[in-house]
Amino acid sequence: MAVPKRKTSKARRDKRRSNVWKLEAPALSRCTNCGELTSPHRVCKNCGYYKGVEVISKEN
């Protein structure tokens, strides 16, 4: 069974683990109605439209 010859330092251990916790940027798409950036497959928070259909009535 393989055994390390030297103790791994905390810095070396943490550098190795650093890539595990990288966050990915959220996916964004443009609303077809108003052009606002929204999450895909969600109703637009700005105008209330989804796939060209008004789902939530918003008063301006």
PDB file of N, CA, C, O and CB in Angstrom:
ATOM      1  N   MET A   1       0.839  -1.179   0.000  1.00  0.00           N
ATOM      2  CA  MET A   1       0.000   0.000   0.000  1.00  0.00           C
ATOM      3  C   MET A   1       0.887   1.246   0.000  1.00  0.00           C
ATOM      4  O   MET A   1       1.873   1.298   0.735  1.00  0.00           O
ATOM      5  CB  MET A   1      -0.956  -0.004   1.218  1.00  0.00           C
ATOM      6  N   ALA A   2       0.549   2.244  -0.812  1.00  0.00           N
ATOM      7  CA  ALA A   2       1.366   3.452  -0.928  1.00  0.00           C
ATOM      8  C   ALA A   2       1.200   4.337   0.295  1.00  0.00           C
ATOM      9  O   ALA A   2       0.089   4.564   0.774  1.00  0.00           O
ATOM     10  CB  ALA A   2       0.999   4.230  -2.193  1.00  0.00           C
ATOM     11  N   VAL A   3       2.332   4.834   0.792  1.00  0.00           N
ATOM     12  CA  VAL A   3       2.348   5.712   1.959  1.00  0.00           C
ATOM     13  C   VAL A   3       3.205   6.918   1.614  1.00  0.00           C
ATOM     14  O   VAL A   3       4.286   6.742   1.052  1.00  0.00           O
ATOM     15  CB  VAL A   3       2.889   4.973   3.236  1.00  0.00           C
ATOM     16  N   PRO A   4       2.768   8.144   1.928  1.00  0.00           N
ATOM     17  CA  PRO A   4       3.582   9.320   1.613  1.00  0.00           C
ATOM     18  C   PRO A   4       4.875   9.355   2.422  1.00  0.00           C
ATOM     19  O   PRO A   4       4.888   9.027   3.608  1.00  0.00           O
ATOM     20  CB  PRO A   4       2.785  10.591   1.866  1.00  0.00           C
ATOM     21  N   LYS A   5       5.973   9.759   1.757  1.00  0.00           N
ATOM     22  CA  LYS A   5       7.260   9.856   2.457  1.00  0.00           C
ATOM     23  C   LYS A   5       7.303  11.057   3.380  1.00  0.00           C
ATOM     24  O   LYS A   5       7.911  10.997   4.449  1.00  0.00           O
ATOM     25  CB  LYS A   5       8.406   9.937   1.457  1.00  0.00           C
ATOM     26  N   ARG A   6       6.664  12.149   2.979  1.00  0.00           N
ATOM     27  CA  ARG A   6       6.689  13.377   3.767  1.00  0.00           C
ATOM     28  C   ARG A   6       5.259  13.853   4.026  1.00  0.00           C
ATOM     29  O   ARG A   6       4.339  13.568   3.259  1.00  0.00           O
ATOM     30  CB  ARG A   6       7.509  14.478   3.044  1.00  0.00           C
ATOM     31  N   LYS A   7       5.104  14.579   5.120  1.00  0.00           N
ATOM     32  CA  LYS A   7       3.799  15.149   5.458  1.00  0.00           C
ATOM     33  C   LYS A   7       3.457  16.237   4.433  1.00  0.00           C
ATOM     34  O   LYS A   7       4.302  17.066   4.094  1.00  0.00           O
ATOM     35  CB  LYS A   7       3.799  15.732   6.918  1.00  0.00           C
ATOM     36  N   THR A   8       2.236  16.228   3.952  1.00  0.00           N
ATOM     37  CA  THR A   8       1.781  17.256   3.029  1.00  0.00           C
ATOM     38  C   THR A   8       1.401  18.489   3.833  1.00  0.00           C
ATOM     39  O   THR A   8       0.599  18.407   4.764  1.00  0.00           O
ATOM     40  CB  THR A   8       0.583  16.757   2.170  1.00  0.00           C
ATOM     41  N   SER A   9       1.976  19.630   3.474  1.00  0.00           N
ATOM     42  CA  SER A   9       1.708  20.864   4.220  1.00  0.00           C
ATOM     43  C   SER A   9       0.272  21.326   3.974  1.00  0.00           C
ATOM     44  O   SER A   9      -0.366  20.930   2.999  1.00  0.00           O
ATOM     45  CB  SER A   9       2.710  21.978   3.817  1.00  0.00           C
ATOM     46  N   LYS A  10      -0.215  22.163   4.871  1.00  0.00           N
ATOM     47  CA  LYS A  10      -1.579  22.679   4.744  1.00  0.00           C
ATOM     48  C   LYS A  10      -1.721  23.522   3.485  1.00  0.00           C
ATOM     49  O   LYS A  10      -2.756  23.485   2.819  1.00  0.00           O
ATOM     50  CB  LYS A  10      -1.961  23.507   5.981  1.00  0.00           C
ATOM     51  N   ALA A  11      -0.679  24.282   3.160  1.00  0.00           N
ATOM     52  CA  ALA A  11      -0.722  25.126   1.964  1.00  0.00           C
ATOM     53  C   ALA A  11      -0.816  24.274   0.700  1.00  0.00           C
ATOM     54  O   ALA A  11      -1.616  24.567  -0.190  1.00  0.00           O
ATOM     55  CB  ALA A  11       0.520  26.033   1.900  1.00  0.00           C
ATOM     56  N   ARG A  12      -0.002  23.223   0.619  1.00  0.00           N
ATOM     57  CA  ARG A  12      -0.024  22.348  -0.554  1.00  0.00           C
ATOM     58  C   ARG A  12      -1.365  21.627  -0.664  1.00  0.00           C
ATOM     59  O   ARG A  12      -1.914  21.490  -1.757  1.00  0.00           O
ATOM     60  CB  ARG A  12       1.126  21.325  -0.486  1.00  0.00           C
ATOM     61  N   ARG A  13      -1.885  21.171   0.464  1.00  0.00           N
ATOM     62  CA  ARG A  13      -3.182  20.494   0.492  1.00  0.00           C
ATOM     63  C   ARG A  13      -4.286  21.444   0.021  1.00  0.00           C
ATOM     64  O   ARG A  13      -5.140  21.062  -0.779  1.00  0.00           O
ATOM     65  CB  ARG A  13      -3.493  19.970   1.917  1.00  0.00           C
ATOM     66  N   ASP A  14      -4.263  22.683   0.522  1.00  0.00           N
ATOM     67  CA  ASP A  14      -5.302  23.644   0.167  1.00  0.00           C
ATOM     68  C   ASP A  14      -5.208  24.077  -1.293  1.00  0.00           C
ATOM     69  O   ASP A  14      -6.232  24.315  -1.934  1.00  0.00           O
ATOM     70  CB  ASP A  14      -5.215  24.859   1.069  1.00  0.00           C
ATOM     71  N   LYS A  15      -3.995  24.182  -1.823  1.00  0.00           N
ATOM     72  CA  LYS A  15      -3.829  24.513  -3.242  1.00  0.00           C
ATOM     73  C   LYS A  15      -4.427  23.420  -4.116  1.00  0.00           C
ATOM     74  O   LYS A  15      -5.048  23.708  -5.139  1.00  0.00           O
ATOM     75  CB  LYS A  15      -2.339  24.712  -3.585  1.00  0.00           C
ATOM     76  N   ARG A  16      -4.243  22.182  -3.717  1.00  0.00           N
ATOM     77  CA  ARG A  16      -4.788  21.057  -4.473  1.00  0.00           C
ATOM     78  C   ARG A  16      -6.310  21.081  -4.452  1.00  0.00           C
ATOM     79  O   ARG A  16      -6.949  20.769  -5.457  1.00  0.00           O
ATOM     80  CB  ARG A  16      -4.270  19.728  -3.909  1.00  0.00           C
ATOM     81  N   ARG A  17      -6.891  21.445  -3.323  1.00  0.00           N
ATOM     82  CA  ARG A  17      -8.348  21.447  -3.179  1.00  0.00           C
ATOM     83  C   ARG A  17      -9.014  22.705  -3.721  1.00  0.00           C
ATOM     84  O   ARG A  17     -10.240  22.755  -3.811  1.00  0.00           O
ATOM     85  CB  ARG A  17      -8.709  21.284  -1.737  1.00  0.00           C
ATOM     86  N   SER A  18      -8.241  23.714  -4.081  1.00  0.00           N
ATOM     87  CA  SER A  18      -8.814  25.010  -4.439  1.00  0.00           C
ATOM     88  C   SER A  18      -9.719  24.935  -5.663  1.00  0.00           C
ATOM     89  O   SER A  18     -10.695  25.680  -5.745  1.00  0.00           O
ATOM     90  CB  SER A  18      -7.710  26.008  -4.688  1.00  0.00           C
ATOM     91  N   ASN A  19      -9.422  24.058  -6.614  1.00  0.00           N
ATOM     92  CA  ASN A  19     -10.216  23.987  -7.839  1.00  0.00           C
ATOM     93  C   ASN A  19     -11.538  23.276  -7.645  1.00  0.00           C
ATOM     94  O   ASN A  19     -12.407  23.347  -8.514  1.00  0.00           O
ATOM     95  CB  ASN A  19      -9.437  23.297  -8.913  1.00  0.00           C
ATOM     96  N   VAL A  20     -11.711  22.594  -6.529  1.00  0.00           N
ATOM     97  CA  VAL A  20     -12.950  21.857  -6.283  1.00  0.00           C
ATOM     98  C   VAL A  20     -14.109  22.820  -6.053  1.00  0.00           C
ATOM     99  O   VAL A  20     -15.246  22.525  -6.421  1.00  0.00           O
ATOM    100  CB  VAL A  20     -12.791  20.918  -5.075  1.00  0.00           C
ATOM    101  N   TRP A  21     -13.822  23.981  -5.441  1.00  0.00           N
ATOM    102  CA  TRP A  21     -14.884  24.889  -5.009  1.00  0.00           C
ATOM    103  C   TRP A  21     -15.096  26.059  -5.946  1.00  0.00           C
ATOM    104  O   TRP A  21     -15.750  27.027  -5.560  1.00  0.00           O
ATOM    105  CB  TRP A  21     -14.582  25.406  -3.644  1.00  0.00           C
ATOM    106  N   LYS A  22     -14.567  26.014  -7.169  1.00  0.00           N
ATOM    107  CA  LYS A  22     -14.761  27.113  -8.112  1.00  0.00           C
ATOM    108  C   LYS A  22     -16.241  27.236  -8.466  1.00  0.00           C
ATOM    109  O   LYS A  22     -16.919  26.241  -8.718  1.00  0.00           O
ATOM    110  CB  LYS A  22     -13.912  26.896  -9.391  1.00  0.00           C
ATOM    111  N   LEU A  23     -16.722  28.462  -8.479  1.00  0.00           N
ATOM    112  CA  LEU A  23     -18.115  28.710  -8.844  1.00  0.00           C
ATOM    113  C   LEU A  23     -18.196  29.054 -10.326  1.00  0.00           C
ATOM    114  O   LEU A  23     -17.349  29.774 -10.856  1.00  0.00           O
ATOM    115  CB  LEU A  23     -18.721  29.851  -7.982  1.00  0.00           C
ATOM    116  N   GLU A  24     -19.208  28.541 -10.976  1.00  0.00           N
ATOM    117  CA  GLU A  24     -19.425  28.866 -12.373  1.00  0.00           C
ATOM    118  C   GLU A  24     -20.358  30.063 -12.461  1.00  0.00           C
ATOM    119  O   GLU A  24     -21.248  30.234 -11.627  1.00  0.00           O
ATOM    120  CB  GLU A  24     -20.000  27.656 -13.144  1.00  0.00           C
ATOM    121  N   ALA A  25     -20.150  30.875 -13.462  1.00  0.00           N
ATOM    122  CA  ALA A  25     -21.019  32.026 -13.670  1.00  0.00           C
ATOM    123  C   ALA A  25     -22.407  31.528 -14.064  1.00  0.00           C
ATOM    124  O   ALA A  25     -22.518  30.562 -14.820  1.00  0.00           O
ATOM    125  CB  ALA A  25     -20.438  32.980 -14.758  1.00  0.00           C
ATOM    126  N   PRO A  26     -23.470  32.171 -13.565  1.00  0.00           N
ATOM    127  CA  PRO A  26     -24.815  31.713 -13.909  1.00  0.00           C
ATOM    128  C   PRO A  26     -25.109  31.923 -15.395  1.00  0.00           C
ATOM    129  O   PRO A  26     -24.674  32.906 -15.995  1.00  0.00           O
ATOM    130  CB  PRO A  26     -25.858  32.444 -13.057  1.00  0.00           C
ATOM    131  N   ALA A  27     -25.846  30.995 -15.969  1.00  0.00           N
ATOM    132  CA  ALA A  27     -26.231  31.110 -17.376  1.00  0.00           C
ATOM    133  C   ALA A  27     -27.286  32.201 -17.504  1.00  0.00           C
ATOM    134  O   ALA A  27     -28.260  32.219 -16.751  1.00  0.00           O
ATOM    135  CB  ALA A  27     -26.765  29.750 -17.931  1.00  0.00           C
ATOM    136  N   LEU A  28     -27.097  33.100 -18.447  1.00  0.00           N
ATOM    137  CA  LEU A  28     -28.046  34.186 -18.672  1.00  0.00           C
ATOM    138  C   LEU A  28     -28.428  34.218 -20.139  1.00  0.00           C
ATOM    139  O   LEU A  28     -27.621  33.901 -21.013  1.00  0.00           O
ATOM    140  CB  LEU A  28     -27.454  35.548 -18.230  1.00  0.00           C
ATOM    141  N   SER A  29     -29.678  34.607 -20.400  1.00  0.00           N
ATOM    142  CA  SER A  29     -30.139  34.781 -21.767  1.00  0.00           C
ATOM    143  C   SER A  29     -30.967  36.057 -21.830  1.00  0.00           C
ATOM    144  O   SER A  29     -31.413  36.569 -20.803  1.00  0.00           O
ATOM    145  CB  SER A  29     -30.964  33.548 -22.249  1.00  0.00           C
ATOM    146  N   ARG A  30     -31.168  36.562 -23.031  1.00  0.00           N
ATOM    147  CA  ARG A  30     -31.931  37.794 -23.214  1.00  0.00           C
ATOM    148  C   ARG A  30     -33.417  37.479 -23.352  1.00  0.00           C
ATOM    149  O   ARG A  30     -33.801  36.512 -24.011  1.00  0.00           O
ATOM    150  CB  ARG A  30     -31.429  38.567 -24.451  1.00  0.00           C
ATOM    151  N   CYS A  31     -34.239  38.303 -22.725  1.00  0.00           N
ATOM    152  CA  CYS A  31     -35.697  38.180 -22.857  1.00  0.00           C
ATOM    153  C   CYS A  31     -36.071  38.564 -24.286  1.00  0.00           C
ATOM    154  O   CYS A  31     -35.591  39.573 -24.803  1.00  0.00           O
ATOM    155  CB  CYS A  31     -36.455  39.087 -21.806  1.00  0.00           C
ATOM    156  N   THR A  32     -36.920  37.769 -24.919  1.00  0.00           N
ATOM    157  CA  THR A  32     -37.316  38.052 -26.304  1.00  0.00           C
ATOM    158  C   THR A  32     -38.251  39.248 -26.389  1.00  0.00           C
ATOM    159  O   THR A  32     -38.387  39.853 -27.452  1.00  0.00           O
ATOM    160  CB  THR A  32     -37.987  36.830 -26.923  1.00  0.00           C
ATOM    161  N   ASN A  33     -38.898  39.597 -25.277  1.00  0.00           N
ATOM    162  CA  ASN A  33     -39.849  40.701 -25.284  1.00  0.00           C
ATOM    163  C   ASN A  33     -39.179  42.042 -24.986  1.00  0.00           C
ATOM    164  O   ASN A  33     -39.351  42.998 -25.743  1.00  0.00           O
ATOM    165  CB  ASN A  33     -40.948  40.442 -24.275  1.00  0.00           C
ATOM    166  N   CYS A  34     -38.415  42.122 -23.889  1.00  0.00           N
ATOM    167  CA  CYS A  34     -37.850  43.410 -23.470  1.00  0.00           C
ATOM    168  C   CYS A  34     -36.333  43.484 -23.598  1.00  0.00           C
ATOM    169  O   CYS A  34     -35.773  44.577 -23.510  1.00  0.00           O
ATOM    170  CB  CYS A  34     -38.236  43.688 -22.049  1.00  0.00           C
ATOM    171  N   GLY A  35     -35.649  42.359 -23.804  1.00  0.00           N
ATOM    172  CA  GLY A  35     -34.201  42.368 -23.960  1.00  0.00           C
ATOM    173  C   GLY A  35     -33.421  42.344 -22.664  1.00  0.00           C
ATOM    174  O   GLY A  35     -32.193  42.429 -22.691  1.00  0.00           O
ATOM    175  N   GLU A  36     -34.090  42.231 -21.535  1.00  0.00           N
ATOM    176  CA  GLU A  36     -33.436  42.177 -20.224  1.00  0.00           C
ATOM    177  C   GLU A  36     -32.749  40.820 -20.039  1.00  0.00           C
ATOM    178  O   GLU A  36     -33.236  39.807 -20.541  1.00  0.00           O
ATOM    179  CB  GLU A  36     -34.466  42.425 -19.084  1.00  0.00           C
ATOM    180  N   LEU A  37     -31.618  40.796 -19.320  1.00  0.00           N
ATOM    181  CA  LEU A  37     -30.943  39.534 -19.015  1.00  0.00           C
ATOM    182  C   LEU A  37     -31.753  38.756 -17.985  1.00  0.00           C
ATOM    183  O   LEU A  37     -32.100  39.291 -16.932  1.00  0.00           O
ATOM    184  CB  LEU A  37     -29.502  39.787 -18.498  1.00  0.00           C
ATOM    185  N   THR A  38     -32.056  37.493 -18.286  1.00  0.00           N
ATOM    186  CA  THR A  38     -32.830  36.642 -17.382  1.00  0.00           C
ATOM    187  C   THR A  38     -32.213  35.252 -17.338  1.00  0.00           C
ATOM    188  O   THR A  38     -31.385  34.904 -18.180  1.00  0.00           O
ATOM    189  CB  THR A  38     -34.313  36.566 -17.825  1.00  0.00           C
ATOM    190  N   SER A  39     -32.617  34.470 -16.362  1.00  0.00           N
ATOM    191  CA  SER A  39     -32.214  33.073 -16.306  1.00  0.00           C
ATOM    192  C   SER A  39     -32.995  32.299 -17.359  1.00  0.00           C
ATOM    193  O   SER A  39     -34.184  32.557 -17.546  1.00  0.00           O
ATOM    194  CB  SER A  39     -32.446  32.475 -14.887  1.00  0.00           C
ATOM    195  N   PRO A  40     -32.358  31.358 -18.053  1.00  0.00           N
ATOM    196  CA  PRO A  40     -33.089  30.592 -19.057  1.00  0.00           C
ATOM    197  C   PRO A  40     -34.178  29.726 -18.425  1.00  0.00           C
ATOM    198  O   PRO A  40     -34.028  29.255 -17.297  1.00  0.00           O
ATOM    199  CB  PRO A  40     -32.127  29.718 -19.852  1.00  0.00           C
ATOM    200  N   HIS A  41     -35.250  29.522 -19.143  1.00  0.00           N
ATOM    201  CA  HIS A  41     -36.392  28.704 -18.719  1.00  0.00           C
ATOM    202  C   HIS A  41     -37.113  29.306 -17.512  1.00  0.00           C
ATOM    203  O   HIS A  41     -37.718  28.575 -16.728  1.00  0.00           O
ATOM    204  CB  HIS A  41     -35.927  27.289 -18.386  1.00  0.00           C
ATOM    205  N   ARG A  42     -37.054  30.624 -17.357  1.00  0.00           N
ATOM    206  CA  ARG A  42     -37.732  31.314 -16.261  1.00  0.00           C
ATOM    207  C   ARG A  42     -38.501  32.499 -16.827  1.00  0.00           C
ATOM    208  O   ARG A  42     -38.159  33.021 -17.888  1.00  0.00           O
ATOM    209  CB  ARG A  42     -36.717  31.781 -15.173  1.00  0.00           C
ATOM    210  N   VAL A  43     -39.535  32.917 -16.119  1.00  0.00           N
ATOM    211  CA  VAL A  43     -40.299  34.103 -16.503  1.00  0.00           C
ATOM    212  C   VAL A  43     -39.416  35.329 -16.284  1.00  0.00           C
ATOM    213  O   VAL A  43     -38.685  35.401 -15.295  1.00  0.00           O
ATOM    214  CB  VAL A  43     -41.637  34.214 -15.684  1.00  0.00           C
ATOM    215  N   CYS A  44     -39.482  36.287 -17.199  1.00  0.00           N
ATOM    216  CA  CYS A  44     -38.699  37.518 -17.081  1.00  0.00           C
ATOM    217  C   CYS A  44     -39.223  38.328 -15.903  1.00  0.00           C
ATOM    218  O   CYS A  44     -40.421  38.591 -15.805  1.00  0.00           O
ATOM    219  CB  CYS A  44     -38.760  38.352 -18.396  1.00  0.00           C
ATOM    220  N   LYS A  45     -38.311  38.726 -15.004  1.00  0.00           N
ATOM    221  CA  LYS A  45     -38.718  39.504 -13.832  1.00  0.00           C
ATOM    222  C   LYS A  45     -39.089  40.927 -14.210  1.00  0.00           C
ATOM    223  O   LYS A  45     -39.821  41.596 -13.480  1.00  0.00           O
ATOM    224  CB  LYS A  45     -37.606  39.521 -12.793  1.00  0.00           C
ATOM    225  N   ASN A  46     -38.587  41.393 -15.350  1.00  0.00           N
ATOM    226  CA  ASN A  46     -38.818  42.773 -15.754  1.00  0.00           C
ATOM    227  C   ASN A  46     -40.197  42.966 -16.391  1.00  0.00           C
ATOM    228  O   ASN A  46     -40.913  43.908 -16.050  1.00  0.00           O
ATOM    229  CB  ASN A  46     -37.737  43.213 -16.722  1.00  0.00           C
ATOM    230  N   CYS A  47     -40.570  42.073 -17.319  1.00  0.00           N
ATOM    231  CA  CYS A  47     -41.822  42.275 -18.053  1.00  0.00           C
ATOM    232  C   CYS A  47     -42.870  41.195 -17.800  1.00  0.00           C
ATOM    233  O   CYS A  47     -44.040  41.405 -18.120  1.00  0.00           O
ATOM    234  CB  CYS A  47     -41.534  42.342 -19.518  1.00  0.00           C
ATOM    235  N   GLY A  48     -42.492  40.046 -17.237  1.00  0.00           N
ATOM    236  CA  GLY A  48     -43.461  38.994 -16.942  1.00  0.00           C
ATOM    237  C   GLY A  48     -43.760  38.068 -18.106  1.00  0.00           C
ATOM    238  O   GLY A  48     -44.732  37.314 -18.057  1.00  0.00           O
ATOM    239  N   TYR A  49     -42.938  38.108 -19.161  1.00  0.00           N
ATOM    240  CA  TYR A  49     -43.167  37.266 -20.335  1.00  0.00           C
ATOM    241  C   TYR A  49     -42.273  36.037 -20.304  1.00  0.00           C
ATOM    242  O   TYR A  49     -41.166  36.077 -19.768  1.00  0.00           O
ATOM    243  CB  TYR A  49     -42.925  38.061 -21.623  1.00  0.00           C
ATOM    244  N   TYR A  50     -42.765  34.935 -20.887  1.00  0.00           N
ATOM    245  CA  TYR A  50     -41.973  33.727 -21.076  1.00  0.00           C
ATOM    246  C   TYR A  50     -42.322  33.151 -22.433  1.00  0.00           C
ATOM    247  O   TYR A  50     -43.483  32.836 -22.695  1.00  0.00           O
ATOM    248  CB  TYR A  50     -42.227  32.689 -19.940  1.00  0.00           C
ATOM    249  N   LYS A  51     -41.328  33.009 -23.301  1.00  0.00           N
ATOM    250  CA  LYS A  51     -41.493  32.511 -24.674  1.00  0.00           C
ATOM    251  C   LYS A  51     -42.547  33.304 -25.444  1.00  0.00           C
ATOM    252  O   LYS A  51     -43.342  32.725 -26.183  1.00  0.00           O
ATOM    253  CB  LYS A  51     -41.876  31.030 -24.656  1.00  0.00           C
ATOM    254  N   GLY A  52     -42.555  34.618 -25.274  1.00  0.00           N
ATOM    255  CA  GLY A  52     -43.460  35.484 -26.015  1.00  0.00           C
ATOM    256  C   GLY A  52     -44.878  35.528 -25.492  1.00  0.00           C
ATOM    257  O   GLY A  52     -45.732  36.172 -26.101  1.00  0.00           O
ATOM    258  N   VAL A  53     -45.159  34.864 -24.379  1.00  0.00           N
ATOM    259  CA  VAL A  53     -46.505  34.846 -23.797  1.00  0.00           C
ATOM    260  C   VAL A  53     -46.450  35.528 -22.441  1.00  0.00           C
ATOM    261  O   VAL A  53     -45.551  35.260 -21.644  1.00  0.00           O
ATOM    262  CB  VAL A  53     -47.053  33.384 -23.666  1.00  0.00           C
ATOM    263  N   GLU A  54     -47.422  36.423 -22.170  1.00  0.00           N
ATOM    264  CA  GLU A  54     -47.467  37.098 -20.877  1.00  0.00           C
ATOM    265  C   GLU A  54     -47.959  36.117 -19.821  1.00  0.00           C
ATOM    266  O   GLU A  54     -49.098  35.654 -19.881  1.00  0.00           O
ATOM    267  CB  GLU A  54     -48.380  38.356 -20.933  1.00  0.00           C
ATOM    268  N   VAL A  55     -47.110  35.805 -18.864  1.00  0.00           N
ATOM    269  CA  VAL A  55     -47.431  34.855 -17.812  1.00  0.00           C
ATOM    270  C   VAL A  55     -47.857  35.597 -16.555  1.00  0.00           C
ATOM    271  O   VAL A  55     -48.808  35.196 -15.884  1.00  0.00           O
ATOM    272  CB  VAL A  55     -46.234  33.940 -17.519  1.00  0.00           C
ATOM    273  N   ILE A  56     -47.158  36.674 -16.238  1.00  0.00           N
ATOM    274  CA  ILE A  56     -47.462  37.503 -15.074  1.00  0.00           C
ATOM    275  C   ILE A  56     -47.763  38.904 -15.581  1.00  0.00           C
ATOM    276  O   ILE A  56     -46.958  39.497 -16.299  1.00  0.00           O
ATOM    277  CB  ILE A  56     -46.277  37.510 -14.036  1.00  0.00           C
ATOM    278  N   SER A  57     -48.919  39.432 -15.209  1.00  0.00           N
ATOM    279  CA  SER A  57     -49.251  40.787 -15.653  1.00  0.00           C
ATOM    280  C   SER A  57     -48.496  41.791 -14.785  1.00  0.00           C
ATOM    281  O   SER A  57     -48.645  41.823 -13.564  1.00  0.00           O
ATOM    282  CB  SER A  57     -50.792  41.042 -15.583  1.00  0.00           C
ATOM    283  N   LYS A  58     -47.679  42.611 -15.454  1.00  0.00           N
ATOM    284  CA  LYS A  58     -46.894  43.642 -14.769  1.00  0.00           C
ATOM    285  C   LYS A  58     -47.416  44.996 -15.208  1.00  0.00           C
ATOM    286  O   LYS A  58     -47.625  45.236 -16.397  1.00  0.00           O
ATOM    287  CB  LYS A  58     -45.362  43.503 -15.076  1.00  0.00           C
ATOM    288  N   GLU A  59     -47.626  45.884 -14.240  1.00  0.00           N
ATOM    289  CA  GLU A  59     -48.047  47.244 -14.563  1.00  0.00           C
ATOM    290  C   GLU A  59     -46.830  48.148 -14.521  1.00  0.00           C
ATOM    291  O   GLU A  59     -46.085  48.148 -13.541  1.00  0.00           O
ATOM    292  CB  GLU A  59     -49.147  47.747 -13.583  1.00  0.00           C
ATOM    293  N   ASN A  60     -46.625  48.923 -15.586  1.00  0.00           N
ATOM    294  CA  ASN A  60     -45.455  49.812 -15.656  1.00  0.00           C
ATOM    295  C   ASN A  60     -45.737  51.127 -15.023  1.00  0.00           C
ATOM    296  O   ASN A  60     -44.866  51.996 -14.991  1.00  0.00           O
ATOM    297  CB  ASN A  60     -45.018  50.025 -17.080  1.00  0.00           C
TER     298      ASN A  60
END
